[in-house]
Amino acid sequence: MLLEMKKDCAWAIVVPTSMGVRICPAEGQTVAASKTFTMQATSAETNVASISSYLGLPVKVLTTFVKDSQIAAFIKQDLRARGMVFEGRDVEKGGPWGYRHQFNIADSGSGSRGPRVENDRAGEVGRTLSLEDFDVDRIFGKEGVGILHLSGLIAALSPETGRFCLELARTAKKYGTLISFDLNYRATFWKGREAELSAIFSEIAGAADILVGNEEDFQLCLGIQGPEAGGKDLAAKIDSFKEMIGRVKAAYPNAKVFATTLREVINANTHLWGAIMLAGADWQVVEPREIRVLDRIGGGDGFVGGVLYAVAKGWEPEKWVQFGWASGALATTFLTDYAQPADEDMVWSVWSGNARVKR
């Protein structure tokens, strides 16, 4: 097999993350125009893991919480409801100016008005994540982990989390766990830390079995030349994306799977959505297709989550990209920033374009 997962693992997927909350106005309205908001627990990494947890695979979340916080209690309850098991230290808040869970305020946009997102990460408790918080030999050695999914958002969050992700990658490698790495470049995280983070990202990428990123991620995280970000006619850019992925493969030959999504925004509610994957020596391409979008946030995470679920199930690579594409498209139909598939058939119906009533 192209990717050989460990057998008899307690956990199909493990994700380290910094949990927070997302606050959204109703019905696509702007924040300033709204007085009523909904709140959800969120993180990019649990967005990814939700595909597997909703479809019944065992998922563990490695995180940290603010002690005696109502927000922490809200997050824990939400993770349980999503079928996820979590481990995490409770950190003393330290007064009104101490630690808290990060939050973002986001509208989903509507028609010609694009969405706007404001993140507030001041005092974020997830920045304290450390390997010392967890018994990794128990988790990876005794219990067993099929896939460790790492995100560049966590690796770049703080010097502590960078070391944490690096040590997790080394531990996963030691115990034969597959490593997935979604680069997730954020300029504000990297400012003034380019040399430090380049070294961390390069080592993790060198250990990874699955590498995911868009053209900006590969260029700015790993220094790989690629096509310019944005622009129209994504289908015409597929060859240049393939060339970029070829350069990534040459630089990081340990990885067996390389993937990127393709998105062209027609308006806030209509996108062209595609994907490219190199699995071994074989290209898998989903030409951009039109999808309807309720809320675009989390579509990329849904893609990664669908790919990892398909890998964990032992399907052939052609289905990896198909299930990933459909899981990402499915995520954009939910007001949560993660997909909540009822079953595999719901995802495959998105892939096949079957939106008929199922009774």
C-alpha positions in Angstrom: 0.0 0.0 0.0 1.0 3.6 -0.6 0.4 4.6 3.0 0.6 1.8 5.6 -1.3 2.7 8.8 -0.6 1.0 12.0 -3.0 -1.7 12.9 -5.0 -2.0 16.2 -4.7 1.6 17.1 -6.9 3.2 19.8 -7.0 6.4 17.8 -7.5 6.7 14.1 -6.5 10.4 14.2 -4.9 12.6 16.8 -4.8 16.4 16.5 -3.0 19.0 18.7 -5.0 22.2 18.7 -5.8 25.5 20.5 -9.6 25.6 21.0 -11.6 28.7 20.9 -15.1 30.0 20.1 -16.6 31.5 16.9 -19.3 34.1 17.2 -21.5 34.7 14.1 -24.4 37.0 13.2 -27.5 35.3 11.8 -28.5 34.9 8.1 -25.4 36.3 6.5 -25.7 39.7 8.1 -22.6 41.8 9.1 -21.4 42.0 12.6 -22.2 45.7 12.9 -25.7 45.2 11.7 -26.6 42.4 14.1 -27.7 42.1 17.7 -28.2 38.4 17.8 -25.3 36.0 17.5 -24.6 32.2 17.7 -21.5 30.8 19.3 -19.7 27.5 18.5 -16.5 25.8 19.7 -13.9 25.9 17.0 -10.4 25.2 15.8 -9.1 24.4 12.3 -7.6 21.1 13.5 -10.9 19.8 15.1 -12.6 20.9 11.8 -10.4 18.4 10.1 -11.0 15.7 12.7 -14.8 16.2 12.6 -15.1 14.3 9.4 -13.7 11.1 11.0 -15.4 11.6 14.4 -18.9 12.1 12.9 -18.3 9.0 10.7 -17.4 6.9 13.7 -13.6 6.7 13.8 -11.9 7.3 17.2 -10.4 10.8 17.4 -8.3 12.3 20.2 -7.7 16.0 20.7 -4.6 17.3 22.5 -5.2 20.8 23.8 -5.2 22.9 26.9 -8.0 24.7 28.8 -8.5 27.6 31.1 -9.3 26.3 34.6 -12.8 26.9 35.9 -13.8 28.8 32.7 -17.4 28.6 31.4 -16.0 28.9 27.9 -13.7 25.9 28.6 -16.8 23.9 29.8 -18.7 24.9 26.7 -15.8 23.7 24.5 -15.5 20.4 26.4 -19.2 19.7 26.0 -19.0 20.5 22.3 -16.1 18.1 21.7 -17.9 15.3 23.5 -21.0 16.0 21.3 -18.8 15.6 18.2 -17.6 12.2 19.4 -14.1 13.4 20.2 -12.0 12.4 23.3 -9.7 15.1 24.6 -6.7 15.4 26.8 -5.5 18.7 28.2 -4.1 20.5 31.2 -6.3 23.0 33.0 -4.3 26.3 33.3 -5.0 28.8 36.0 -6.6 31.9 34.5 -4.3 34.3 36.4 -6.8 37.1 36.8 -8.7 39.3 34.3 -5.7 39.9 32.2 -4.6 36.3 32.2 -5.3 33.3 29.9 -8.4 32.8 27.9 -9.6 30.8 24.9 -9.2 32.6 21.6 -12.3 33.7 19.8 -13.2 35.1 16.4 -16.1 37.1 15.2 -17.1 36.3 11.7 -19.9 36.9 9.2 -20.4 34.5 6.2 -21.0 37.2 3.6 -23.8 37.2 1.1 -23.8 37.5 -2.7 -21.5 40.3 -3.8 -20.4 41.0 -0.2 -17.6 38.8 1.0 -17.2 37.5 4.5 -15.2 39.3 7.2 -13.4 37.6 10.1 -11.8 39.2 13.1 -9.6 37.0 15.3 -8.7 37.9 18.9 -5.9 35.7 20.3 -4.7 37.9 23.1 -3.9 35.7 26.1 -4.6 32.5 24.2 -4.2 29.6 26.5 -3.3 27.3 23.6 0.0 29.2 23.2 1.2 27.3 26.3 0.9 23.8 24.8 3.9 21.7 25.7 5.0 18.1 25.3 5.3 17.9 29.1 1.5 18.2 29.2 1.0 14.7 27.7 2.2 11.2 28.1 3.1 10.8 24.5 4.7 7.3 24.9 1.3 6.1 26.2 -0.7 7.8 23.5 1.5 6.8 20.6 3.2 3.7 21.9 0.8 1.8 24.1 -2.6 3.1 22.8 -1.4 3.6 19.2 -2.2 6.4 16.6 -3.0 5.9 13.0 -2.5 9.5 11.8 -1.1 12.5 13.6 -2.5 15.6 11.9 -0.4 18.8 12.4 -1.4 22.3 11.3 0.9 25.2 10.7 -1.5 27.3 12.7 -0.4 25.5 15.8 3.2 25.1 14.8 3.5 28.9 14.4 1.3 30.0 17.3 4.2 30.5 19.8 7.7 29.2 20.3 6.3 26.7 22.8 3.8 25.3 20.3 6.4 25.2 17.6 8.6 22.9 19.8 5.5 20.9 20.8 4.6 20.1 17.2 8.1 19.3 16.3 8.4 16.9 19.2 5.0 15.3 18.4 6.3 14.7 14.8 9.4 13.1 16.1 7.4 10.9 18.5 5.0 9.9 15.7 7.9 8.9 13.5 9.4 6.9 16.3 6.2 4.8 16.7 5.4 4.4 13.0 2.4 6.8 13.0 1.5 8.5 9.7 2.0 12.3 9.8 -0.2 14.7 8.0 0.9 18.4 7.8 -1.3 21.2 6.6 1.0 24.2 6.2 -1.6 26.9 6.9 0.6 30.0 6.5 -0.4 33.1 8.4 1.7 36.2 7.8 0.9 37.7 11.2 2.2 34.5 13.0 5.5 34.5 11.0 6.4 38.2 11.3 9.8 38.5 12.8 10.1 34.7 13.3 10.9 33.6 9.7 14.2 31.8 10.4 12.8 30.0 13.5 9.6 28.8 11.8 11.3 27.9 8.5 13.5 25.4 10.4 10.5 24.0 12.3 8.3 23.7 9.2 11.0 22.2 7.1 11.7 19.4 9.7 8.0 18.6 10.1 7.6 18.6 6.3 10.6 16.3 6.0 8.9 13.8 8.4 5.4 14.1 6.9 3.7 11.4 4.9 1.0 13.7 3.7 1.7 17.4 2.8 -1.2 19.8 2.2 -1.0 23.5 1.2 -2.0 26.1 -1.3 0.5 28.0 -3.5 1.1 30.6 -0.8 1.7 27.9 1.8 4.3 26.0 -0.1 6.1 29.2 -1.2 6.2 31.1 2.1 6.5 28.1 4.5 8.9 26.0 2.6 10.4 28.4 0.0 9.1 26.4 -3.0 8.6 28.3 -6.2 5.0 28.2 -7.3 2.2 29.9 -9.3 1.0 33.3 -8.1 -1.9 33.2 -5.6 -5.4 34.2 -6.6 -6.4 35.0 -10.2 -9.1 33.5 -12.4 -9.4 30.4 -14.5 -8.1 27.9 -12.0 -8.6 25.0 -14.4 -6.0 26.6 -16.7 -3.5 26.8 -13.8 -3.5 23.1 -13.0 -0.3 22.4 -14.9 1.5 25.1 -13.0 0.2 23.7 -9.7 1.5 20.2 -10.8 4.9 21.7 -11.4 4.9 23.3 -8.0 4.0 20.0 -6.3 6.7 18.3 -8.3 9.2 20.7 -6.8 7.8 20.1 -3.3 8.2 16.3 -3.8 11.8 16.7 -4.9 12.6 18.8 -1.8 10.6 16.5 0.6 10.9 12.9 -0.8 9.6 11.2 2.4 6.1 12.4 1.7 3.9 10.1 -0.4 0.9 12.3 -0.8 0.8 16.0 -1.8 -2.5 17.9 -2.1 -3.9 21.3 -2.7 -7.4 22.7 -3.3 -8.5 25.0 -6.1 -11.0 27.8 -5.4 -12.4 30.5 -7.6 -14.9 32.9 -5.9 -17.7 33.9 -8.2 -19.5 35.5 -5.2 -19.9 34.7 -1.5 -22.4 32.0 -2.3 -21.0 30.5 -5.5 -17.5 29.1 -5.8 -15.7 26.9 -8.3 -14.1 24.2 -6.2 -11.4 21.7 -7.3 -8.5 19.7 -6.0 -5.1 18.3 -7.1 -3.4 15.3 -5.4 -0.2 13.5 -6.2 -0.3 10.1 -4.6 2.8 8.2 -5.2 3.5 8.6 -9.0 -0.2 9.1 -9.9 -2.0 12.4 -10.3 -5.6 12.7 -9.1 -7.3 15.9 -10.4 -10.8 17.2 -9.7 -11.5 19.9 -12.2 -13.1 23.0 -10.5 -16.9 22.5 -10.3 -19.5 25.0 -9.1 -20.7 24.6 -5.5 -23.2 26.6 -3.5 -21.8 28.1 -0.4 -23.6 28.9 2.9 -20.4 29.7 4.8 -17.0 29.2 3.2 -15.0 29.0 6.5 -13.8 25.4 7.0 -14.0 24.2 3.4 -10.3 23.6 3.2 -10.3 21.8 6.6 -13.2 19.6 5.4 -11.1 18.6 2.3 -8.2 17.5 4.5 -10.5 15.8 6.9 -12.1 13.8 4.0 -8.7 12.8 2.7 -7.6 11.6 6.1 -10.8 9.6 6.6 -10.4 7.9 3.3 -6.7 7.1 4.1 -7.7 5.7 7.5 -10.4 3.5 5.8 -7.8 2.0 3.5 -9.5 3.2 0.3 -7.6 3.5 -3.0 -6.0 7.0 -3.7 -8.6 8.0 -6.4 -11.2 8.0 -3.6 -9.0 10.0 -1.3 -9.3 13.2 -3.4 -12.9 12.6 -4.3 -14.0 12.1 -0.7 -11.8 15.1 0.3 -13.3 17.3 -2.4 -16.9 16.3 -1.4 -16.2 16.7 2.4 -14.9 20.3 1.7 -17.9 21.1 -0.4 -20.2 19.6 2.3 -18.6 21.8 5.0 -19.6 25.0 3.1 -23.2 24.0 3.5 -23.1 24.2 7.3 -23.2 27.3 9.5 -20.6 25.6 11.7 -17.1 25.8 10.3 -16.9 22.0 10.2 -18.9 19.4 8.3 -21.3 17.1 10.2 -21.8 14.2 7.8 -24.6 11.8 8.8 -22.9 9.0 7.0 -20.6 8.3 4.1 -23.5 8.4 1.6 -24.1 12.0 2.4 -20.6 12.8 1.3 -20.7 10.6 -1.8 -24.0 12.2 -2.8 -22.2 15.6 -2.8 -19.5 14.1 -5.0 -22.1 12.7 -7.5 -24.1 15.8 -7.6 -27.2 14.1 -6.2 -29.1 16.6 -4.1 -32.4 14.7 -4.3 -34.5 14.1 -1.2 -33.5 10.9 0.6 -36.5 9.4 2.5 
